[in-house]
Amino acid sequence: MMVVIYPKGIVKNDLLKSERGVMELRHIRYFLTVVEEGSFTKAAEKLHIAQPPLSRQIRDLEEELNAQLFVRKAKGLSLTGAGERFLQYALRIRQLSDKSVEDIREMNEGLSGTLYLATIEGKAPALFAEWIADFKSIYPMVEYELWNGNTDDVVKRVQSGLCEIGVITAPYDEEGLVGVPVYEEPWVAMIPLDHPLAKTKGKKDSIELKELAPYELIIPSRQSRKQEILNWFSPLGLEPKIFCRIAHMLNAYELTAKGTGIAIYPDSVRNYVDKGVVIKKIIKPEVKAKYILVRSADRDLSIVADEFWTDICGNMIPGKK
């Protein structure tokens, strides 16, 4: 398939040449892959082509549009203003292309296509594993691309259209999103094995929030998460000693196991740690991590994503702890 993008941004599926030439659908997919991967090297690996041809295709695209799309930096890439605007058109073109393929294949073979999903850590990977396994048993022709990041990253990808459905944790900005609560679990303290709090008598499985205040804490990196944790302590007249904010759960575990501090994470962290730590549920107050299934409020889902969303909301939401 070829698409023509005229200078003023009008998109038409056509085989005719514009004054600047013809843009092919592969240029769109190459561009989107570079955006998604954040580097030409990773994009080339994902596309199974060499990097020089990929770079040449992007240069051809930039010449076609008479605009620079990427700023090439020592560490990764960023989109220019023209690149950001072209991204919105490229996403629409990919969605239209995918929908047309899905629709025709569904007529002949049943539901198919690719689901672009985004997830955070904690319980979310297990939720997606359950949902995908169930969906796969019904629609075996569907393929999946599952991206991982923090809540802010997932929201950005869903709002931009790079991913259609994601799972995040509250709090989050609800503007531009449709959100459905799907799970909640306690927040816990992950304590070094030789720490005094690991040996507290009479409370093997829980720890009061105030007991954490004197010690250095490791918490998730989101600014809104830091504020949430500060708000837990505030009614007690206490201010926590946050010495490290970290994006990934396993990094928090490794730091805790080395005795650098106490990590605060959702309870599902216990499923991914091995030894060297003690995990206790935080009480007084008991606080919960709430997981939200999200999609864009401003963009229609593809056929396959709409069916996936409907199945989750209708049949697959697990119970709460």
Backbone as numpy.savetxt, mean C-alpha at the origin, in Angstrom:
# Nx Ny Nz CAx CAy CAz Cx Cy Cz
-2.61 -2.52 -29.78 -3.46 -1.32 -29.78 -2.58 -0.08 -29.78
-2.99 0.95 -30.50 -2.28 2.21 -30.50 -3.21 3.31 -30.01
-2.65 4.29 -29.33 -3.44 5.43 -28.90 -2.75 6.69 -29.37
-3.54 7.67 -29.73 -2.99 8.96 -30.14 -3.30 9.97 -29.05
-2.30 10.67 -28.56 -2.50 11.72 -27.55 -2.14 13.04 -28.19
-3.15 13.85 -28.42 -2.94 15.13 -29.07 -2.41 16.15 -28.07
-1.77 17.22 -28.56 -1.10 18.19 -27.67 -1.95 18.73 -26.54
-3.27 18.88 -26.72 -4.10 19.44 -25.67 -4.64 18.38 -24.72
-4.14 17.15 -24.83 -4.53 16.12 -23.88 -5.73 15.29 -24.30
-6.23 15.46 -25.56 -7.37 14.67 -26.01 -6.86 13.28 -26.36
-7.49 12.24 -25.82 -7.05 10.87 -26.04 -8.05 10.17 -26.95
-7.56 9.53 -28.02 -8.42 8.77 -28.91 -7.75 7.45 -29.23
-8.50 6.36 -29.21 -8.01 5.09 -29.70 -8.09 5.14 -31.22
-6.97 5.09 -31.88 -6.96 5.27 -33.31 -5.67 4.70 -33.87
-5.64 4.46 -35.14 -4.43 4.00 -35.80 -3.85 5.11 -36.68
-4.52 6.26 -36.68 -4.03 7.37 -37.49 -2.91 8.09 -36.79
-2.07 8.71 -37.51 -0.94 9.44 -36.95 -1.32 10.89 -36.69
-0.84 11.37 -35.54 -0.97 12.80 -35.26 0.22 13.49 -35.88
0.29 14.78 -35.69 1.42 15.51 -36.23 2.73 15.05 -35.60
2.68 14.58 -34.37 3.89 14.17 -33.68 4.14 12.67 -33.81
3.28 11.91 -34.46 3.50 10.48 -34.60 2.47 9.69 -33.81
2.76 8.40 -33.67 1.82 7.49 -33.02 2.38 6.99 -31.70
1.58 7.03 -30.67 1.94 6.48 -29.36 1.27 5.13 -29.21
2.04 4.12 -28.82 1.49 2.79 -28.67 1.18 2.51 -27.20
0.30 1.53 -27.00 -0.11 1.19 -25.65 1.07 0.74 -24.80
2.07 0.12 -25.42 3.24 -0.32 -24.65 3.98 0.86 -24.02
3.96 2.04 -24.69 4.60 3.22 -24.10 3.91 3.58 -22.78
2.59 3.47 -22.78 1.82 3.76 -21.57 2.20 2.79 -20.46
2.27 1.50 -20.78 2.60 0.50 -19.76 4.04 0.66 -19.28
4.95 0.98 -20.17 6.33 1.22 -19.76 6.40 2.40 -18.79
5.72 3.49 -19.16 5.70 4.68 -18.31 5.15 4.36 -16.93
4.02 3.67 -16.87 3.41 3.34 -15.58 4.28 2.41 -14.76
4.97 1.50 -15.39 5.85 0.60 -14.64 7.02 1.36 -14.03
7.59 2.31 -14.76 8.67 3.14 -14.21 8.15 3.93 -13.01
6.94 4.50 -13.13 6.35 5.24 -12.01 6.17 4.33 -10.81
5.61 3.14 -11.03 5.31 2.22 -9.93 6.57 1.71 -9.25
7.61 1.44 -10.02 8.85 0.87 -9.45 9.80 1.94 -8.94
9.68 3.16 -9.44 10.53 4.25 -8.95 11.93 4.26 -9.50
12.23 3.39 -10.47 13.56 3.37 -11.09 13.48 2.63 -12.41
14.39 3.00 -13.33 14.43 2.32 -14.63 14.94 0.89 -14.48
15.87 0.68 -13.56 16.44 -0.66 -13.38 15.37 -1.64 -12.93
14.62 -1.28 -11.89 13.58 -2.17 -11.37 12.46 -2.35 -12.39
12.12 -1.27 -13.11 11.07 -1.37 -14.12 11.48 -2.32 -15.24
12.74 -2.21 -15.67 13.22 -3.09 -16.73 13.18 -4.56 -16.29
13.55 -4.81 -15.03 13.50 -6.17 -14.51 12.07 -6.69 -14.50
11.13 -5.85 -14.09 9.73 -6.28 -14.04 9.17 -6.54 -15.43
9.61 -5.73 -16.39 9.12 -5.86 -17.77 9.87 -6.93 -18.56
10.97 -7.45 -17.96 11.80 -8.46 -18.61 12.42 -7.94 -19.91
12.88 -6.70 -19.84 13.63 -6.13 -20.96 14.88 -5.47 -20.41
15.82 -5.17 -21.29 17.04 -4.49 -20.87 16.73 -3.03 -20.57
17.57 -2.40 -19.73 17.31 -1.01 -19.34 17.47 -0.03 -20.50
18.51 -0.15 -21.35 18.67 0.84 -22.43 17.45 0.95 -23.35
16.85 -0.18 -23.79 15.64 -0.03 -24.61 14.49 0.64 -23.87
14.35 0.35 -22.57 13.30 1.00 -21.79 13.53 2.50 -21.72
14.77 2.90 -21.43 15.09 4.33 -21.37 14.82 5.00 -22.71
15.14 4.29 -23.79 14.90 4.85 -25.12 13.41 5.04 -25.39
12.60 4.08 -24.96 11.15 4.19 -25.15 10.58 5.38 -24.37
11.09 5.60 -23.17 10.62 6.74 -22.37 11.07 8.05 -23.02
12.29 8.07 -23.56 12.76 9.28 -24.27 11.87 9.56 -25.49
11.51 8.48 -26.20 10.63 8.65 -27.36 9.27 9.22 -26.93
8.79 8.73 -25.79 7.52 9.23 -25.27 7.62 10.71 -24.91
8.72 11.09 -24.28 8.91 12.49 -23.91 9.01 13.38 -25.16
9.67 12.85 -26.20 9.75 13.61 -27.45 8.38 13.73 -28.10
7.60 12.64 -28.04 6.25 12.66 -28.58 5.39 13.73 -27.92
5.54 13.86 -26.60 4.74 14.82 -25.84 5.38 16.20 -25.78
6.63 16.27 -26.24 7.39 17.53 -26.16 7.46 18.04 -24.72
7.70 17.10 -23.80 7.75 17.45 -22.38 8.58 16.41 -21.63
9.32 16.88 -20.63 10.06 15.97 -19.75 9.09 15.40 -18.71
9.09 14.08 -18.56 8.17 13.41 -17.65 8.80 13.09 -16.30
10.11 12.81 -16.30 10.79 12.41 -15.07 11.97 13.33 -14.77
12.22 13.52 -13.49 13.47 14.14 -13.03 14.35 13.00 -12.54
15.45 12.79 -13.17 16.35 11.69 -12.82 17.32 12.15 -11.75
17.26 11.48 -10.61 18.07 11.85 -9.45 19.05 10.73 -9.13
20.02 11.03 -8.25 20.99 10.01 -7.85 20.28 8.83 -7.18
19.23 9.14 -6.41 18.47 8.09 -5.73 17.03 8.10 -6.22
16.80 7.41 -7.34 15.44 7.24 -7.82 14.98 8.34 -8.76
13.68 8.39 -8.97 13.06 9.30 -9.92 11.90 10.04 -9.27
11.55 11.16 -9.85 10.31 11.84 -9.46 9.66 12.39 -10.72
8.35 12.56 -10.67 7.62 13.07 -11.83 7.68 14.59 -11.89
7.79 15.11 -13.09 7.65 16.55 -13.29 6.16 16.91 -13.26
5.86 18.19 -13.38 4.46 18.59 -13.45 3.77 17.96 -14.64
4.46 17.94 -15.79 3.90 17.30 -16.98 3.73 15.81 -16.75
4.69 15.21 -16.04 4.60 13.77 -15.74 3.41 13.45 -14.86
3.15 14.30 -13.87 2.00 14.09 -12.98 0.69 14.16 -13.77
0.61 15.14 -14.69 -0.62 15.26 -15.47 -0.77 14.09 -16.43
0.33 13.69 -17.08 0.26 12.56 -18.01 -0.08 11.27 -17.28
0.34 11.14 -16.02 0.02 9.95 -15.23 -1.49 9.73 -15.15
-2.24 10.79 -14.99 -3.70 10.65 -14.89 -4.30 10.12 -16.19
-3.80 10.61 -17.33 -4.26 10.09 -18.62 -3.82 8.64 -18.81
-2.59 8.34 -18.43 -2.06 6.99 -18.61 -2.85 5.98 -17.80
-3.22 6.35 -16.59 -4.02 5.45 -15.75 -5.39 5.19 -16.36
-5.99 6.23 -16.93 -7.30 6.05 -17.57 -7.19 5.14 -18.79
-6.12 5.33 -19.54 -5.92 4.50 -20.74 -5.72 3.04 -20.33
-4.90 2.80 -19.30 -4.68 1.43 -18.85 -5.98 0.82 -18.34
-6.75 1.60 -17.59 -8.01 1.08 -17.07 -8.97 0.74 -18.20
-9.05 1.61 -19.21 -9.93 1.36 -20.35 -9.47 0.11 -21.10
-8.14 0.00 -21.29 -7.60 -1.18 -21.97 -7.89 -2.45 -21.20
-7.63 -2.41 -19.89 -7.86 -3.59 -19.05 -9.34 -3.97 -19.04
-10.20 -2.95 -18.95 -11.64 -3.23 -18.91 -12.11 -3.88 -20.21
-11.58 -3.40 -21.33 -12.00 -3.97 -22.61 -11.57 -5.43 -22.72
-10.35 -5.72 -22.27 -9.86 -7.10 -22.30 -10.67 -7.98 -21.35
-10.90 -7.47 -20.13 -11.67 -8.23 -19.14 -13.07 -8.54 -19.66
-13.70 -7.53 -20.27 -15.07 -7.69 -20.72 -15.19 -8.77 -21.80
-14.29 -8.70 -22.78 -14.34 -9.68 -23.87 -13.97 -11.07 -23.37
-12.95 -11.16 -22.53 -12.56 -12.46 -22.00 -13.67 -13.06 -21.13
-14.32 -12.18 -20.36 -15.38 -12.68 -19.50 -16.52 -13.28 -20.33
-16.77 -12.69 -21.48 -17.81 -13.22 -22.35 -17.49 -14.66 -22.77
-16.19 -14.95 -22.98 -15.80 -16.24 -23.52 -15.26 -17.21 -22.48
-14.60 -16.68 -21.44 -13.86 -17.55 -20.53 -14.25 -17.39 -19.06
-14.98 -16.36 -18.70 -15.22 -16.06 -17.30 -14.37 -14.88 -16.85
-14.57 -14.41 -15.63 -13.89 -13.22 -15.12 -12.38 -13.39 -15.13
-11.67 -12.37 -15.65 -10.20 -12.39 -15.68 -9.69 -10.96 -15.57
-8.38 -10.79 -15.67 -7.78 -9.47 -15.55 -6.80 -9.43 -14.41
-6.26 -8.25 -14.13 -5.27 -8.07 -13.07 -5.82 -7.17 -11.99
-5.68 -7.60 -10.74 -6.07 -6.80 -9.58 -4.84 -6.09 -9.04
-4.92 -4.75 -8.97 -3.82 -3.95 -8.43 -4.18 -3.58 -6.99
-3.47 -4.20 -6.04 -3.80 -4.09 -4.62 -2.62 -3.49 -3.85
-2.92 -2.87 -2.72 -1.88 -2.29 -1.87 -2.19 -2.61 -0.41
-1.16 -2.98 0.32 -1.36 -3.39 1.71 -0.31 -2.82 2.63
-0.67 -2.70 3.89 0.27 -2.34 4.93 0.75 -3.62 5.62
1.52 -3.47 6.70 1.95 -4.63 7.49 0.86 -4.98 8.51
1.24 -5.69 9.56 0.29 -6.08 10.58 -0.58 -7.23 10.11
-1.89 -7.11 10.33 -2.83 -8.16 9.95 -3.18 -8.13 8.47
-2.92 -7.01 7.80 -3.37 -6.83 6.41 -2.89 -7.93 5.46
-1.61 -8.37 5.49 -1.22 -9.44 4.57 -2.03 -10.72 4.76
-2.35 -11.06 5.99 -3.16 -12.26 6.24 -4.58 -12.07 5.71
-5.13 -10.86 5.85 -6.46 -10.59 5.32 -6.47 -10.76 3.80
-5.49 -10.13 3.13 -5.43 -10.24 1.68 -5.21 -11.69 1.24
-4.38 -12.43 1.97 -4.15 -13.83 1.63 -5.46 -14.62 1.67
-6.27 -14.37 2.69 -7.56 -15.06 2.82 -8.50 -14.66 1.69
-8.59 -13.36 1.42 -9.50 -12.88 0.38 -9.09 -13.39 -1.00
-7.78 -13.32 -1.29 -7.30 -13.75 -2.60 -7.50 -15.26 -2.79
-7.23 -16.04 -1.73 -7.42 -17.49 -1.83 -8.88 -17.82 -2.14
-9.81 -17.16 -1.47 -11.23 -17.39 -1.72 -11.62 -16.95 -3.13
-11.14 -15.77 -3.52 -11.49 -15.23 -4.84 -10.90 -16.10 -5.95
-9.68 -16.59 -5.73 -9.00 -17.43 -6.72 -9.77 -18.74 -6.94
-10.39 -19.25 -5.89 -11.15 -20.49 -6.03 -12.38 -20.30 -6.91
-12.87 -19.06 -6.99 -14.05 -18.76 -7.81 -13.64 -18.29 -9.20
-12.57 -17.46 -9.26 -12.12 -16.85 -10.52 -10.63 -17.16 -10.75
-10.31 -18.36 -11.21 -8.91 -18.77 -11.34 -8.12 -18.02 -12.41
-8.81 -17.31 -13.32 -8.12 -16.60 -14.40 -7.57 -15.24 -13.95
-7.96 -14.76 -12.80 -7.53 -13.44 -12.33 -6.08 -13.49 -11.85
-5.32 -12.44 -12.18 -3.95 -12.29 -11.71 -3.88 -11.13 -10.72
-2.78 -11.08 -9.94 -2.69 -10.12 -8.84 -1.34 -9.41 -8.82
-1.38 -8.12 -8.52 -0.17 -7.36 -8.20 -0.40 -6.74 -6.82
0.37 -7.18 -5.84 0.17 -6.76 -4.45 1.37 -5.95 -3.99
1.13 -4.67 -3.68 2.19 -3.73 -3.30 2.13 -3.48 -1.80
3.29 -3.28 -1.16 3.36 -3.11 0.29 3.97 -1.77 0.66
3.38 -1.09 1.65 3.93 0.17 2.16 3.22 0.54 3.44
3.38 1.80 3.89 2.64 2.23 5.07 1.30 2.84 4.66
0.49 3.22 5.62 -0.86 3.72 5.32 -0.83 4.92 4.38
0.07 5.87 4.61 0.13 7.05 3.76 0.47 6.67 2.32
1.40 5.71 2.16 1.78 5.25 0.82 0.61 4.58 0.12
-0.11 3.72 0.85 -1.25 3.00 0.27 -2.33 3.99 -0.16
-2.65 4.95 0.69 -3.67 5.95 0.36 -3.28 6.71 -0.91
-2.02 7.09 -1.01 -1.55 7.83 -2.18 -1.71 7.00 -3.45
-1.37 5.72 -3.38 -1.47 4.86 -4.56 -2.93 4.62 -4.96
-3.80 4.48 -3.98 -5.22 4.28 -4.29 -5.82 5.55 -4.88
-5.49 6.69 -4.31 -6.05 7.94 -4.80 -5.52 8.28 -6.20
-4.27 7.91 -6.48 -3.69 8.20 -7.79 -4.14 7.22 -8.86
-4.65 6.05 -8.44 -5.08 5.04 -9.39 -4.05 3.97 -9.69
-2.87 4.07 -9.07 -1.85 3.04 -9.28 -2.31 1.70 -8.71
-3.09 1.74 -7.64 -3.73 0.54 -7.09 -5.22 0.85 -6.92
-6.06 -0.18 -7.07 -7.50 0.06 -7.01 -8.07 -0.13 -5.61
-7.52 -1.10 -4.87 -8.04 -1.43 -3.55 -6.86 -1.58 -2.59
-7.03 -1.09 -1.37 -5.96 -1.21 -0.38 -6.51 -1.48 1.01
-5.62 -1.86 1.90 -5.95 -1.97 3.33 -5.00 -1.07 4.10
-5.57 -0.23 4.97 -4.80 0.71 5.78 -5.27 0.59 7.22
-4.64 1.36 8.11 -5.13 1.47 9.48 -5.56 2.91 9.76
-6.58 3.05 10.60 -7.02 4.37 11.05 -5.96 4.91 12.03
-5.83 6.24 12.15 -6.62 7.27 11.49 -6.14 7.53 10.07
-7.04 8.08 9.24 -6.70 8.45 7.87 -7.64 9.54 7.41
-7.24 10.26 6.37 -8.07 11.32 5.80 -9.10 10.66 4.88
-10.37 10.76 5.22 -11.42 10.06 4.49 -11.80 10.73 3.17
-11.32 11.95 2.95 -11.69 12.66 1.72 -11.16 11.93 0.50
-12.03 11.69 -0.47 -11.63 11.03 -1.71 -11.54 9.52 -1.61
-11.97 8.95 -0.47 -11.88 7.50 -0.29 -13.22 6.93 0.18
-13.48 5.70 -0.21 -14.56 4.90 0.37 -13.88 3.88 1.29
-14.29 3.85 2.55 -13.63 2.97 3.52 -14.61 2.06 4.23
-14.20 0.80 4.42 -15.01 -0.19 5.13 -14.15 -0.85 6.21
-14.52 -0.75 7.49 -13.76 -1.43 8.55 -13.80 -2.95 8.34
-12.65 -3.61 8.44 -12.61 -5.05 8.20 -12.00 -5.86 9.35
-11.29 -5.19 10.26 -10.65 -5.95 11.34 -10.13 -4.98 12.40
-10.03 -5.47 13.63 -9.34 -4.70 14.66 -8.63 -5.65 15.60
-7.55 -5.18 16.19 -6.76 -5.99 17.11 -6.07 -5.07 18.12
-5.67 -5.62 19.26 -5.04 -4.77 20.29 -3.65 -4.28 19.86
-3.27 -3.13 20.39 -1.88 -2.71 20.32 -1.13 -3.42 21.44
0.12 -3.78 21.16 0.92 -4.49 22.15 2.27 -3.82 22.32
2.93 -4.17 23.42 4.31 -3.75 23.66 5.21 -4.95 23.40
6.21 -4.75 22.55 7.21 -5.77 22.26 8.46 -5.41 23.08
8.77 -6.24 24.06 9.75 -5.89 25.10 10.97 -6.81 25.01
12.18 -6.27 25.13 13.37 -7.13 25.14 13.29 -8.18 26.23
13.79 -9.35 25.97 13.65 -10.48 26.88 14.23 -10.22 28.26
15.34 -9.45 28.32 15.99 -9.21 29.60 15.58 -7.88 30.24
14.54 -7.24 29.71 14.07 -5.96 30.24 13.28 -6.19 31.53
13.34 -5.26 32.49 12.57 -5.42 33.73 11.07 -5.64 33.51
10.48 -4.98 32.52 9.05 -5.13 32.26 8.70 -6.51 31.70
9.69 -7.20 31.15 9.43 -8.54 30.63 9.24 -9.54 31.75
9.67 -9.17 32.94 9.64 -10.09 34.08 8.65 -9.67 35.16
7.72 -8.76 34.80 6.74 -8.28 35.77 5.88 -9.43 36.28
5.80 -9.55 37.57 5.03 -10.64 38.17 3.54 -10.33 38.17
2.73 -11.38 38.01 1.28 -11.24 38.14 0.57 -10.75 36.89
1.31 -10.26 35.88 0.69 -9.77 34.64 1.48 -10.32 33.45
1.30 -11.58 33.20 2.11 -12.24 32.18 1.80 -11.76 30.77
0.53 -11.46 30.49 0.12 -11.18 29.11 -0.24 -9.74 28.83
-0.23 -8.86 29.82 -0.63 -7.47 29.61 0.27 -6.54 30.40
0.21 -5.26 30.01 1.00 -4.24 30.69 0.23 -2.93 30.63
0.21 -2.20 31.72 -0.48 -0.91 31.75 0.34 0.13 30.98
-0.37 0.99 30.27 0.28 2.00 29.44 1.27 2.84 30.24
0.88 3.20 31.46 1.73 4.08 32.27 3.09 3.45 32.57
3.15 2.12 32.57 4.41 1.44 32.85 5.44 1.62 31.74
4.97 1.99 30.54 5.88 2.18 29.41 6.51 3.57 29.39
5.89 4.51 30.09 6.30 5.92 29.99 7.77 6.18 30.32
8.38 5.49 31.31 9.77 5.81 31.64 10.80 5.29 30.64
10.36 4.46 29.69 11.32 3.76 28.82 11.27 4.27 27.38
12.39 4.13 26.69 12.48 4.57 25.30 11.65 3.65 24.41
10.85 4.28 23.52 9.90 3.54 22.71 10.25 3.60 21.22
9.91 2.53 20.54 10.01 2.43 19.09 8.57 2.35 18.56
8.20 3.26 17.65 6.81 3.30 17.18 6.79 3.38 15.65
5.63 3.12 15.02 5.52 3.27 13.56 5.81 4.70 13.13
6.24 4.86 11.88 6.82 6.13 11.43 5.80 7.21 11.08
4.53 6.88 10.84 3.56 7.88 10.42 3.41 9.00 11.46
3.33 10.24 11.01 3.15 11.36 11.92 1.82 11.24 12.67
0.76 10.83 11.97 -0.55 10.68 12.62 -0.52 9.57 13.67
0.31 8.55 13.44 0.43 7.48 14.43 1.15 7.99 15.68
2.16 8.81 15.49 2.85 9.39 16.64 1.87 10.20 17.48
1.04 11.01 16.82 0.08 11.83 17.55 -0.94 10.96 18.29
-1.35 9.87 17.64 -2.30 8.95 18.28 -1.70 8.38 19.57
-0.45 7.97 19.52 0.20 7.38 20.69 0.40 8.43 21.78
0.75 9.66 21.39 0.85 10.75 22.37 -0.50 10.96 23.06
-1.58 10.83 22.30 -2.92 11.01 22.87 -3.29 9.91 23.86
-2.72 8.73 23.73 -2.97 7.67 24.71 -2.44 8.09 26.09
-1.25 8.67 26.07 -0.57 9.01 27.32 -1.08 10.30 27.95
-1.59 11.21 27.11 -1.95 12.54 27.58 -2.94 12.54 28.75
-4.03 11.75 28.72 -4.97 11.76 29.85 -4.36 11.27 31.16
-3.23 10.56 31.05 -2.54 10.07 32.24 -1.53 11.09 32.77
-1.44 12.23 32.08 -0.47 13.25 32.47 0.95 12.84 32.18
1.14 11.97 31.19 2.47 11.44 30.88 2.84 11.75 29.43
4.13 11.82 29.18 4.64 12.01 27.83 5.64 10.89 27.53
5.40 10.09 26.48 6.29 8.96 26.20 7.64 9.41 25.66
8.63 8.57 25.84 9.98 8.83 25.34 10.16 8.09 24.01
9.80 8.75 22.94 9.91 8.14 21.61 11.32 8.40 21.07
12.09 7.33 20.94 13.46 7.52 20.47 13.64 7.05 19.03
12.69 6.28 18.50 12.85 5.78 17.13 11.48 5.59 16.48
11.35 6.09 15.25 10.15 5.86 14.45 10.57 5.06 13.23
9.84 4.01 12.93 10.32 3.04 11.95 9.19 2.58 11.06
9.49 2.31 9.80 8.45 2.00 8.82 8.07 0.52 8.79
9.00 -0.36 9.14 8.75 -1.78 8.94 8.82 -2.56 10.26
7.87 -3.43 10.43 7.70 -4.20 11.65 8.93 -5.04 12.00
9.54 -5.68 11.01 10.68 -6.54 11.28 11.89 -5.74 11.76
12.02 -4.50 11.28 13.10 -3.64 11.79 12.87 -3.32 13.26
11.60 -3.08 13.62 11.27 -2.82 15.03 11.60 -4.04 15.89
11.28 -5.21 15.38 11.58 -6.44 16.11 13.08 -6.59 16.34
13.87 -6.40 15.29 15.32 -6.58 15.42 15.92 -5.59 16.43
15.45 -4.34 16.39 15.94 -3.35 17.35 15.54 -3.72 18.78
14.31 -4.21 18.94 13.84 -4.60 20.27 14.63 -5.79 20.79
14.85 -6.78 19.94 15.58 -7.98 20.35 17.00 -7.65 20.79
17.56 -6.54 20.23 18.91 -6.11 20.63 18.89 -5.25 21.89
17.70 -5.01 22.43 17.61 -4.28 23.69 17.64 -2.78 23.58
17.38 -2.24 22.37 17.49 -0.78 22.21 16.27 -0.03 22.74
15.13 -0.71 22.87 13.92 -0.05 23.34 12.74 -1.00 23.32
11.56 -0.46 23.62 10.31 -1.22 23.59 9.50 -0.74 22.38
9.06 -1.68 21.56 8.30 -1.33 20.35 6.79 -1.43 20.61
6.05 -0.50 20.05 4.58 -0.52 20.11 4.06 -0.82 18.72
3.39 -1.96 18.58 2.88 -2.40 17.28 1.57 -3.18 17.48
0.80 -3.39 16.39 -0.40 -4.22 16.52 -0.07 -5.66 16.91
-1.03 -6.33 17.51 -0.84 -7.66 18.08 -0.34 -8.69 17.08
-0.66 -8.53 15.80 -0.24 -9.51 14.80 1.27 -9.58 14.64
2.01 -8.66 15.26 3.47 -8.73 15.21 3.96 -10.06 15.77
3.21 -10.65 16.69 3.65 -11.90 17.32 3.72 -13.04 16.31
3.03 -12.90 15.18 3.07 -13.95 14.16 4.35 -13.91 13.33
5.14 -12.84 13.47 6.30 -12.66 12.61 7.61 -12.58 13.37
7.56 -12.72 14.70 8.79 -12.65 15.49 9.16 -14.04 15.97
10.42 -14.20 16.32 10.92 -15.52 16.67 11.27 -15.61 18.16
12.36 -14.98 18.56 12.81 -15.07 19.94 13.46 -13.75 20.35
13.76 -13.64 21.62 14.45 -12.45 22.12 13.54 -11.34 22.59
12.20 -11.54 22.50 11.26 -10.51 22.95 10.09 -11.16 23.70
9.43 -10.33 24.50 8.18 -10.71 25.16 7.11 -9.74 24.67
5.93 -10.25 24.34 4.85 -9.41 23.82 3.71 -9.37 24.83
3.30 -8.14 25.19 2.22 -7.94 26.17 1.20 -6.94 25.64
-0.08 -7.28 25.81 -1.15 -6.38 25.38 -1.18 -5.14 26.27
-1.33 -3.99 25.64 -1.40 -2.73 26.37 -2.81 -2.55 26.93
-2.90 -2.25 28.22 -4.20 -2.03 28.88 -4.18 -0.73 29.67
-5.37 -0.31 30.09 -5.56 0.91 30.92 -4.89 2.13 30.30
-5.33 2.56 29.14 -6.45 2.02 28.38 -6.03 0.91 27.42
-7.01 0.07 27.06 -6.78 -0.91 26.00 -7.07 -0.23 24.67
-6.09 -0.22 23.79 -6.21 0.51 22.53 -6.20 -0.49 21.37
-6.91 -0.14 20.30 -7.09 -1.05 19.18 -6.52 -0.47 17.89
-5.93 -1.35 17.08 -5.55 -1.01 15.71 -6.72 -1.40 14.81
-7.24 -0.43 14.04 -8.41 -0.68 13.21 -8.02 -0.66 11.73
-8.30 -1.76 11.04 -7.95 -1.94 9.63 -9.14 -1.56 8.75
-8.84 -0.79 7.68 -9.88 -0.28 6.80 -9.59 -0.69 5.35
-10.59 -1.28 4.70 -10.51 -1.56 3.27 -10.89 -0.28 2.52
-10.05 0.17 1.59 -10.30 1.46 0.92 -10.23 1.33 -0.59
-10.96 2.22 -1.25 -10.93 2.41 -2.69 -11.14 3.89 -2.96
-10.86 4.33 -4.17 -11.08 5.73 -4.53 -12.57 6.02 -4.65
-12.98 7.18 -4.14 -14.37 7.62 -4.29 -14.60 8.32 -5.62
-13.51 8.64 -6.31 -13.61 9.45 -7.52 -13.34 8.67 -8.80
-13.05 7.37 -8.67 -12.67 6.58 -9.84 -13.40 5.25 -9.81
-14.00 4.87 -10.92 -14.68 3.58 -10.99 -13.68 2.44 -10.92
-14.08 1.37 -10.26 -13.25 0.16 -10.23 -13.36 -0.58 -11.55
-12.30 -1.32 -11.89 -12.38 -2.22 -13.02 -13.40 -3.31 -12.72
-13.76 -4.07 -13.72 -14.76 -5.13 -13.53 -14.29 -6.12 -12.47
-13.04 -6.54 -12.58 -12.53 -7.56 -11.65 -12.38 -6.99 -10.25
-11.93 -5.72 -10.13 -11.77 -5.09 -8.82 -13.13 -4.87 -8.16
-14.11 -4.51 -8.95 -15.46 -4.31 -8.40 -16.01 -5.62 -7.84
-15.78 -6.73 -8.53 -16.24 -8.03 -8.05 -15.50 -8.43 -6.78
-14.18 -8.16 -6.74 -13.37 -8.46 -5.57 -13.87 -7.68 -4.36
-14.10 -6.37 -4.55 -14.61 -5.51 -3.48 -15.96 -6.01 -2.97
-16.84 -6.34 -3.89 -18.18 -6.81 -3.52 -18.11 -8.10 -2.72
-17.24 -9.01 -3.14 -17.11 -10.28 -2.43 -16.57 -10.08 -1.01
-15.59 -9.19 -0.86 -15.05 -8.93 0.47 -16.12 -8.34 1.37
-16.76 -7.29 0.88 -17.75 -6.59 1.71 -18.96 -7.47 2.00
-19.29 -8.37 1.09 -20.47 -9.18 1.27 -20.25 -10.47 2.01
-19.06 -11.05 1.85 -18.88 -12.42 2.34 -17.62 -12.68 3.15
-16.60 -11.85 3.01 -15.29 -12.26 3.50 -14.78 -11.51 4.71
-15.54 -10.55 5.24 -15.05 -9.78 6.38 -14.98 -10.67 7.61
-13.77 -10.90 8.16 -13.66 -11.79 9.32 -14.15 -11.11 10.59
-14.34 -11.89 11.64 -14.76 -11.33 12.92 -13.66 -10.54 13.60
-14.04 -9.80 14.59 -13.08 -9.00 15.33 -12.55 -9.81 16.51
-11.34 -9.44 16.91 -10.78 -10.08 18.11 -11.52 -9.62 19.34
